[in-house]
């Protein structure tokens, strides 16, 4: 079974935010006696699953995203020690760590009512949370403070940054404790919490990010060998609110409209015809990364037609981005400047097409709209939604295993099987049915490296995965210094693209060795326009800055060039 948690108690025992490192959870329990029973320990552990303690990277920090002409502190290279999420992530991670440390050091108070195995389980669950928090800090900030003790404020202020390798070793130890002591599954009558498989999966993730390929491969394989998780049968509905606690979810958090723990910012992802704003969109870079059904990139496949760009593409393309002329949220979606009306299903008639910029100038600037995870229920629930918050899923475990083994150049059938399981699911077939999808067969390391990277991009778009991928692969300096392109304004679009018969893409973009599209030729010809100019400073941005308050008040060393 997977992770599931009732969250009615998740708001208990929280402390207010504080400008400096929060390693002293003043509001936790009744100091000397709390955590003396199973109920009290579970209440403390429930608090560690608060949504704010489990942030995910934003897709708008990557080359997969377009939000009109806006950039972010990351894609605009303005990130600094005062940036809001830089401070918030740091503060919340150390709050969670402090509370995890308190549980670990106080759980022994229940020794007279709990068995040693129960105490180990509770302690290991807190260690799981602590390891996950330190993993996020290490991968994003690099030079961090580490403590596994419950400290008072004076002691906390004396802490200094620890060597990365030492922090990583401690993270591994915590995940190993969790993997050894947490159950692999839960019974139907138990609350579903973090599992041993979740510990192995998150251990693989931080190992991969730190380029410890052997540890990543071993941890991912151990998770696979549990045979607890498997791929959700339908890629398209995995991300909808109706899909709860999927067999693919290795670790995640529930959301609840009733408890006001919901997915936000919904209208930016919904078409204007359906009542949204259509402002946050997939980038052309992402669109062109999806392979064709022959397994080839768009510039090499004879199946690709730039004028019908959704045809003959990997099924995840149409599951991620709304195809033109398809039904979506009760309307036909079509951004073509000459399509001034579209079909409205509820009224069985044509209505004004607000999804073309010929009518609504703030409709999608590049003609694309997200489909993945966008749910018609959003329109029925006053713009609130409660899809599970998936922290890591089994497809990621499979592709992490493949990536680590490729980097080790230990390529065998298990590597090909891991990639093909993910790809075949998209085509709705078994991975052994190699004639029914473009199965991967090469064993060349360089080719497989490219294949895995493209596969991850197609599989995990809009899931907060791409950012750390381009950081790990050292591609951020390349892809985040490229222009974000879109369609010409309506009048020019008609005369330069539509009337000559060049809609949608006037040309097929070239795809380079990293799977990155080049739109320069179309831009030079004046057939597309610059929407936003991304910037990424390679001299500093592969790590985030330490929050300024920590540098000023705690004397921590700032990362280079901030």
C-alpha positions as MATLAB code, in Angstrom:
seq = 'XXXXXXXXXXXXXXXXXXXXXXXXXXXXXXXXXXXXXXXXXXXXXXXXXXXXXXXXXXXXXXXXXXXXXXXXXXXXXXXXXXXXXXXXXXXXXXXXXXXXXXXXXXXXXXXXXXXXXXXXXXXXXXXXXXXXXXXXXXXXXXXXXXXXXXXXXXXXXXXXXXXXXXXXXXXXXXXXXXXXXXXXXXXXXXXXXXXXXXXXXXXXXXXXXXXXXXXXXXXXXXXXXXXXXXXXXXXXXXXXXXXXXXXXXXXXXXXXXXXXXXXXXXXXXXXXXXXXXXXXXXXXXXXXXXXXXXXXXXXXXXXXXXXXXXXXXXXXXXXXXXXXXXXXXXXXXXXXXXXXXXXXXXXXXXXXXXXXXXXXXXXXXXXXXXXXXXXXXXXXXXXXXXXXXXXXXXXXXXXXXXXXXXXXXXXXXXXXXXXXXXXXXXXXXXXXXXXXXXXXXXXXXXXXXXXXXXXXXXXXXXXXXXXXXXXXXXXXXXXXXXXXXXXXXXXXXXXXXXXXXXXXXXXXXXXXXXXXXXXXXXXXXXXXXXXXXXXXXXXXXXXXXXXXXXXXXXXXXXXXXX';
ca = [
       0.000    0.000    0.000;
       0.991    3.597   -0.491;
       1.219    6.660    1.682;
      -1.973    8.213    2.910;
      -2.404   10.456    5.915;
      -5.420   11.927    7.658;
      -4.445   15.534    8.211;
      -6.904   16.878   10.758;
      -4.108   17.066   13.316;
      -1.428   18.306   10.953;
      -1.726   21.864   12.176;
      -0.946   21.074   15.807;
       2.184   22.133   17.641;
       3.505   24.605   15.076;
       5.688   27.557   15.897;
       5.629   30.950   14.261;
       8.216   31.801   11.622;
      11.428   33.324   12.869;
      14.097   35.177   10.952;
      16.967   33.028   12.132;
      17.576   29.302   12.063;
      14.628   27.667   13.862;
      16.084   24.711   15.735;
      14.173   25.259   18.959;
      10.513   24.187   18.651;
       9.210   26.185   21.602;
       5.579   25.252   21.039;
       6.041   21.483   20.771;
       4.024   19.634   23.322;
       4.427   19.715   27.050;
       8.245   19.788   27.158;
       9.158   17.214   29.792;
       6.266   14.770   29.394;
       5.038   15.001   25.824;
       5.566   11.978   23.537;
       4.929    9.583   26.422;
       2.166    7.683   24.586;
       1.557    6.383   21.100;
      -1.204    8.949   20.607;
       1.061   11.864   21.506;
       3.879   10.564   19.300;
       1.554   10.145   16.346;
       0.215   13.669   16.850;
       3.789   14.965   16.776;
       4.551   12.936   13.653;
       1.359   14.145   11.961;
       2.646   17.690   12.359;
       5.693   16.760   10.288;
       3.470   16.187    7.266;
       2.237   19.756    7.129;
       2.057   20.880    3.493;
       4.447   23.793    4.077;
       7.175   21.317    5.060;
       7.014   19.593    1.669;
       7.483   22.239   -1.049;
       8.206   21.143   -4.584;
      10.224   22.928   -7.228;
       8.245   25.187   -9.559;
       7.932   24.481  -13.249;
       8.158   28.201  -13.966;
      11.809   27.980  -12.871;
      12.481   25.936  -16.016;
      12.416   25.989  -19.795;
       9.117   24.057  -19.798;
       7.078   27.112  -18.859;
       5.734   30.372  -20.222;
       3.876   32.957  -18.166;
       3.267   35.743  -20.655;
       6.361   37.961  -20.665;
       7.279   37.324  -17.028;
      10.361   35.667  -15.596;
      11.016   34.408  -12.078;
      13.942   35.102   -9.728;
      15.538   31.971  -11.186;
      14.766   32.468  -14.886;
      15.525   36.179  -14.585;
      18.761   35.632  -12.610;
      17.628   37.951   -9.816;
      17.621   35.351   -7.053;
      19.352   36.513   -3.859;
      19.350   35.976   -0.129;
      16.182   38.057    0.244;
      14.116   36.123   -2.316;
      10.911   34.936   -0.670;
      11.149   31.219   -1.392;
      14.852   31.149   -0.550;
      14.030   32.229    2.985;
      10.755   30.305    3.343;
      12.188   26.960    2.254;
      15.123   27.338    4.637;
      13.002   28.379    7.628;
      10.353   25.696    7.141;
      12.897   22.927    6.596;
      14.642   23.734    9.859;
      11.319   23.932   11.689;
      10.509   20.412   10.521;
      14.004   19.220   11.436;
      13.676   20.659   14.932;
      10.406   18.856   15.470;
      11.777   15.616   14.059;
      14.753   15.886   16.423;
      12.382   16.420   19.350;
      10.464   13.245   18.495;
      13.654   11.219   18.079;
      15.055   12.332   21.418;
      11.802   12.082   23.390;
      10.226    8.911   22.003;
      11.952    6.872   24.687;
       9.555    8.366   27.214;
       6.996    5.871   25.939;
       9.223    2.865   26.621;
       6.947    1.620   29.390;
       3.911    1.453   27.084;
       5.476    0.667   23.696;
       7.635   -2.197   22.474;
      11.196   -1.571   21.235;
       9.953   -2.259   17.698;
       7.250    0.402   18.015;
       9.726    2.937   19.355;
      12.124    2.163   16.480;
       9.310    2.626   13.996;
       8.302    6.023   15.380;
      11.903    7.180   15.652;
      12.612    6.024   12.104;
       9.591    7.882   10.776;
      10.941   11.088   12.292;
      14.364   10.251   10.811;
      12.705    9.828    7.416;
      11.286   13.341    7.646;
      14.596   14.732    8.872;
      16.474   13.112    5.998;
      13.979   14.435    3.455;
      14.342   17.973    4.820;
      18.132   17.849    4.825;
      18.067   16.402    1.301;
      16.168   19.432    0.036;
      18.504   21.820    1.845;
      21.632   20.066    0.589;
      20.507   19.863   -3.037;
      19.394   23.490   -3.228;
      21.686   25.427   -0.861;
      24.720   23.132   -0.691;
      26.454   24.599    2.351;
      24.088   23.992    5.226;
      23.943   23.684    8.980;
      23.382   20.164   10.322;
      22.266   19.030   13.739;
      20.612   15.863   14.934;
      20.171   17.192   18.472;
      17.340   19.022   20.189;
      18.952   22.382   20.930;
      18.113   25.524   22.805;
      18.422   28.849   21.016;
      21.926   29.651   22.272;
      23.216   26.267   21.112;
      21.537   26.652   17.722;
      23.209   30.004   17.142;
      26.651   28.417   17.592;
      26.214   25.951   14.733;
      28.249   26.323   11.556;
      27.988   24.792    8.128;
      29.000   21.168    7.709;
      30.920   19.507    4.885;
      28.535   18.279    2.174;
      29.867   14.724    2.226;
      29.297   14.479    5.963;
      25.741   15.777    5.617;
      25.052   13.278    2.837;
      26.325   10.393    4.961;
      23.978   11.402    7.775;
      21.071   11.655    5.345;
      21.816    8.150    4.118;
      21.907    6.851    7.692;
      18.490    8.318    8.428;
      16.963    6.900    5.250;
      18.536    3.513    6.004;
      16.994    3.535    9.466;
      13.619    4.310    7.915;
      14.028    1.639    5.233;
      14.905   -0.957    7.887;
      12.216   -0.083   10.426;
       9.210    1.309    8.584;
       6.688   -1.103    7.100;
       6.623   -1.702    3.362;
       2.820   -1.579    3.423;
       0.000   -0.861    5.822;
      -3.165   -2.797    6.513;
      -6.564   -1.487    5.501;
      -7.291   -0.355    9.067;
      -4.046    1.570    9.587;
      -3.294    5.148    8.672;
      -0.989    5.080    5.667;
       2.246    6.875    6.481;
       5.793    6.943    5.125;
       7.003    3.483    4.143;
      10.351    1.749    3.744;
       9.905    2.103   -0.016;
       9.488    5.865    0.338;
      12.771    6.008    2.260;
      14.552    4.068   -0.470;
      13.059    6.242   -3.217;
      14.025    9.527   -1.569;
      17.476    8.147   -0.784;
      17.859    7.367   -4.484;
      16.745   10.893   -5.380;
      19.297   12.712   -3.224;
      22.036   10.255   -4.222;
      21.283   10.890   -7.888;
      21.311   14.649   -7.354;
      24.703   14.400   -5.641;
      25.945   12.172   -8.496;
      26.471    9.192   -6.199;
      25.374    6.850   -8.953;
      26.082    3.580   -7.154;
      24.014    4.513   -4.113;
      21.214    5.854   -6.302;
      21.074    2.665   -8.354;
      21.129    0.422   -5.288;
      18.414    2.355   -3.449;
      16.147    2.542   -6.492;
      16.621   -1.169   -7.174;
      15.788   -2.015   -3.556;
      12.547   -0.042   -3.892;
      11.750   -1.843   -7.147;
      12.497   -5.238   -5.616;
       9.888   -4.702   -2.910;
       7.262   -5.186   -5.641;
       4.905   -2.908   -3.713;
       4.560   -0.137   -6.309;
       3.657   -0.270   -9.972;
       2.745    2.144  -12.733;
      -0.763    3.581  -12.722;
      -2.570    2.079  -15.725;
      -3.723    5.403  -17.207;
      -1.162    8.198  -17.405;
      -3.826   10.789  -18.239;
      -5.911   10.430  -15.079;
      -3.081    9.842  -12.598;
      -2.979   13.554  -11.758;
      -6.705   14.259  -11.365;
      -8.520   14.896   -8.091;
     -10.511   11.680   -8.408;
      -7.348    9.559   -8.349;
      -6.470    9.051   -4.696;
      -3.570    7.105   -3.261;
      -2.519    5.577   -6.579;
      -0.502    2.383   -6.654;
       2.203    4.481   -8.365;
       2.547    6.988   -5.533;
       5.547    6.011   -3.442;
       5.217    9.046   -1.203;
       2.741   11.888   -1.268;
       0.436   14.070    0.761;
      -3.364   14.181    0.596;
      -5.183   17.388   -0.118;
      -8.644   18.285    1.163;
     -11.067   21.018    0.161;
     -12.863   20.572    3.484;
      -9.648   21.179    5.420;
      -8.525   23.974    3.085;
      -5.416   22.118    1.938;
      -5.809   22.534   -1.801;
      -4.024   23.115   -5.081;
      -3.962   26.821   -5.856;
      -3.636   29.220   -8.798;
      -6.080   27.197  -10.906;
      -7.473   29.893  -13.187;
      -4.092   30.608  -14.714;
      -4.106   27.077  -16.150;
      -7.681   27.027  -17.461;
      -8.713   28.261  -20.896;
     -10.442   31.609  -21.170;
     -13.523   30.062  -22.756;
     -13.974   27.918  -19.648;
     -13.615   30.882  -17.285;
      -9.871   30.862  -16.676;
      -7.101   33.150  -17.811;
      -4.965   30.797  -19.899;
      -1.900   32.719  -18.771;
       0.477   29.962  -17.626;
       1.379   27.686  -20.475;
       3.706   24.934  -21.643;
       6.650   26.373  -23.553;
       7.415   25.601  -27.160;
      10.666   24.143  -25.844;
       8.698   21.464  -23.991;
       6.266   20.900  -26.863;
       9.106   20.154  -29.250;
      10.823   17.812  -26.777;
       8.121   15.149  -27.130;
       9.268   12.438  -29.511;
       7.281   11.164  -32.445;
       5.664    7.731  -32.387;
       8.710    6.264  -34.111;
      10.830    7.297  -31.127;
      12.616   10.000  -33.087;
      12.858   13.741  -32.329;
      10.763   16.085  -34.443;
      13.650   17.184  -36.655;
      14.585   13.591  -37.548;
      11.215   11.882  -37.808;
       9.414   11.757  -41.174;
       6.197   11.570  -39.154;
       6.397   15.130  -37.838;
       4.329   17.788  -39.559;
       4.998   21.323  -38.236;
       1.562   22.360  -39.504;
      -0.158   19.570  -37.548;
       2.274   19.319  -34.660;
       0.189   17.061  -32.394;
      -0.056   14.276  -34.944;
       2.154   11.197  -34.556;
       3.605   12.301  -31.230;
       4.303   10.352  -28.055;
       0.894   10.015  -26.314;
       2.169   12.019  -23.366;
       2.271   15.072  -25.612;
      -1.515   15.176  -25.993;
      -1.928   14.136  -22.348;
       0.198   17.097  -21.251;
      -0.748   19.830  -23.750;
      -4.243   20.396  -25.166;
      -4.299   19.431  -28.868;
      -5.790   21.955  -31.272;
      -9.431   21.338  -32.250;
      -9.913   18.883  -29.385;
     -12.633   19.054  -26.732;
     -11.364   20.478  -23.455;
     -13.356   21.616  -20.410;
     -16.556   21.714  -22.421;
     -15.260   23.701  -25.401;
     -13.326   23.052  -28.568;
      -9.836   24.471  -28.059;
      -8.411   26.356  -31.018;
      -6.003   29.346  -30.827;
      -6.011   29.924  -34.629;
      -6.547   33.670  -35.289;
      -9.270   32.974  -37.871;
     -11.292   30.702  -35.575;
     -13.552   33.317  -34.051;
     -16.178   30.904  -32.692;
     -15.929   27.462  -31.108;
     -18.345   24.759  -30.039;
     -19.706   24.892  -26.484;
     -20.875   21.435  -25.501;
     -23.280   22.421  -22.714;
     -25.293   24.765  -24.938;
     -24.821   22.763  -28.148;
     -23.902   25.863  -30.125;
     -20.976   27.980  -31.283;
     -19.835   30.817  -29.041;
     -17.192   33.524  -29.255;
     -13.684   32.036  -29.085;
     -11.895   33.775  -26.232;
      -8.918   31.434  -26.614;
      -7.621   33.148  -29.718;
      -5.589   36.317  -29.331;
      -7.527   37.737  -32.265;
     -10.368   38.219  -29.763;
      -8.679   38.109  -26.331;
      -5.207   39.618  -26.525;
      -4.179   37.995  -23.226;
      -5.037   34.470  -24.355;
      -2.091   32.065  -24.466;
       0.883   33.883  -25.963;
       2.195   30.749  -27.661;
      -1.081   28.974  -28.415;
      -0.472   26.171  -25.912;
      -2.499   25.228  -22.835;
      -1.725   22.716  -20.087;
      -3.870   19.590  -20.038;
      -1.980   17.440  -17.533;
      -3.728   17.499  -14.175;
      -6.255   20.130  -15.285;
      -9.634   18.861  -14.198;
     -13.205   19.804  -15.109;
     -13.963   19.511  -11.392;
     -12.013   22.758  -10.945;
     -14.874   24.621  -12.616;
     -17.487   22.982  -10.400;
     -15.771   23.532   -7.043;
     -15.272   27.309   -7.004;
     -11.686   27.054   -8.216;
     -10.546   24.653   -5.507;
      -9.027   21.234   -6.143;
      -7.654   18.407   -4.055;
      -5.451   16.131   -6.186;
      -2.891   14.187   -4.194;
       0.410   16.011   -3.823;
       2.793   13.437   -5.259;
       6.302   13.840   -3.837;
       7.755   10.853   -5.676;
       6.191    8.167   -7.846;
       7.285    4.810   -9.179;
       8.050    6.049  -12.706;
      10.690    8.292  -11.125;
      12.197    5.323   -9.299;
      12.466    3.400  -12.567;
      14.061    6.276  -14.459;
      16.408    7.141  -11.576;
      17.582    3.537  -11.635;
      18.116    3.742  -15.394;
      19.975    7.061  -15.194;
      22.285    5.888  -12.416;
      23.103    2.631  -14.210;
      23.761    4.483  -17.461;
      26.147    6.883  -15.705;
      27.932    3.877  -14.163;
      28.025    2.326  -17.665;
      26.469   -0.793  -16.165;
      23.957   -1.204  -18.957;
      21.949   -4.412  -19.069;
      18.419   -5.555  -19.766;
      17.160   -4.206  -16.433;
      18.060   -0.689  -17.589;
      16.194   -1.057  -20.882;
      13.237   -2.627  -19.089;
      13.013    0.273  -16.634;
      12.864    2.838  -19.456;
      10.500    0.757  -21.557;
       8.068    0.179  -18.694;
       7.571    3.923  -18.421;
       7.346    4.479  -22.165;
       5.023    1.536  -22.839;
       2.581    2.709  -20.184;
       2.158    5.931  -22.170;
       1.144    3.855  -25.194;
      -1.203    1.680  -23.123;
       0.661   -1.557  -23.808;
       2.886   -3.990  -21.914;
       6.570   -3.192  -22.119;
       7.220   -6.629  -23.582;
       5.017   -5.776  -26.604;
       7.925   -4.059  -28.322;
       6.216   -3.940  -31.709;
       3.465   -1.717  -30.305;
       5.573    1.230  -29.179;
       9.077    2.630  -29.888;
      10.941    0.407  -27.442;
      14.479    1.345  -26.445;
      17.015   -1.255  -27.555;
      20.366    0.509  -27.764;
      23.034   -0.181  -25.163;
      25.270    2.744  -26.126;
      25.952    4.881  -23.051;
      25.819    8.273  -24.791;
      22.612    7.413  -26.626;
      20.966    6.075  -23.488;
      21.943    9.175  -21.534;
      20.075   11.301  -24.067;
      17.120    8.894  -24.127;
      16.738    8.922  -20.339;
      16.870   12.701  -20.200;
      14.216   13.120  -22.890;
      12.095   10.408  -21.272;
      12.178   12.233  -17.954;
      11.135   15.460  -19.628;
       8.176   13.847  -21.386;
       7.100   11.885  -18.308;
       7.420   14.522  -15.579;
       6.380   17.782  -17.251;
       4.420   20.019  -14.857;
       5.426   17.923  -11.823;
       8.216   20.070  -10.401;
      10.931   17.640  -11.556;
      12.555   19.443  -14.479;
      14.313   22.084  -12.364;
      16.571   19.734  -10.426;
      17.132   17.670  -13.565;
      18.644   20.614  -15.461;
      20.645   21.543  -12.358;
      22.018   17.999  -12.037;
      22.775   17.719  -15.746;
      24.411   21.171  -15.751;
      22.045   22.221  -18.527;
      20.435   25.145  -16.715;
      23.082   27.537  -18.008;
      22.181   26.515  -21.534;
      18.405   26.177  -21.537;
      17.708   29.084  -19.191;
      19.705   31.474  -21.329;
      17.465   30.830  -24.329;
      14.593   33.045  -25.433;
      11.032   31.993  -24.667;
       9.237   32.377  -28.009;
       5.582   32.692  -28.939;
       3.237   33.593  -31.762;
       3.266   36.900  -33.581;
       0.535   39.371  -32.718;
      -2.715   38.569  -34.568;
      -2.341   40.907  -37.541;
       1.224   39.827  -38.288;
       0.349   36.215  -37.571;
      -2.300   36.250  -40.274;
      -0.140   37.859  -42.956;
       3.187   36.132  -42.248;
       2.105   32.694  -41.030;
      -1.557   31.882  -41.668;
      -2.047   33.249  -45.191;
       1.133   31.623  -46.584;
      -0.099   28.299  -45.150;
       2.581   28.059  -42.445;
       0.354   27.613  -39.365;
       1.247   26.362  -36.675;
       5.040   26.140  -36.808;
       6.363   27.836  -39.947;
       9.381   25.505  -39.830;
      10.549   22.438  -37.949;
      12.967   23.504  -35.208;
      16.286   21.730  -34.939;
      16.810   19.555  -31.834;
      20.348   19.419  -30.510;
      22.296   16.669  -28.762;
      20.686   17.584  -25.417;
      17.151   17.358  -26.792;
      16.829   21.154  -26.811;
      14.909   22.920  -29.587;
      16.407   25.819  -31.551;
      13.899   28.364  -32.847;
      16.496   30.842  -34.089;
      15.774   30.351  -37.794;
      12.073   31.135  -37.379;
      12.862   34.137  -35.191;
      15.416   35.481  -37.678;
      12.834   35.155  -40.440;
      10.375   37.204  -38.398;
       7.867   34.338  -38.177;
       7.738   34.132  -34.364;
       8.416   36.667  -31.662;
      10.300   36.953  -28.402;
       7.927   36.727  -25.456;
      10.371   36.572  -22.554;
      14.142   36.603  -22.226;
      15.429   34.077  -19.721;
      18.683   34.594  -17.852;
      20.699   32.221  -15.671;
      24.010   33.108  -14.016;
      26.204   30.003  -14.238;
      28.724   31.511  -11.816;
      26.317   31.177   -8.905;
      22.860   29.811   -9.667;
      23.608   26.094   -9.539;
      23.161   26.656   -5.799;
      20.723   28.978   -4.076;
      22.041   31.690   -1.771;
      21.985   31.233    1.978;
      19.211   33.501    3.330;
      20.641   36.920    4.155;
      19.301   36.824    7.704;
      21.343   33.678    8.422;
      24.499   35.262    7.067;
      23.978   38.440    9.083;
      22.731   37.019   12.391;
      24.319   33.557   12.518;
      27.547   34.273   10.679;
      27.043   31.597    8.042;
      29.189   31.690    4.900;
      27.362   32.860    1.805;
      27.568   30.779   -1.366;
      29.900   32.044   -4.084;
      29.003   35.160   -6.054;
      25.906   36.098   -4.043;
];
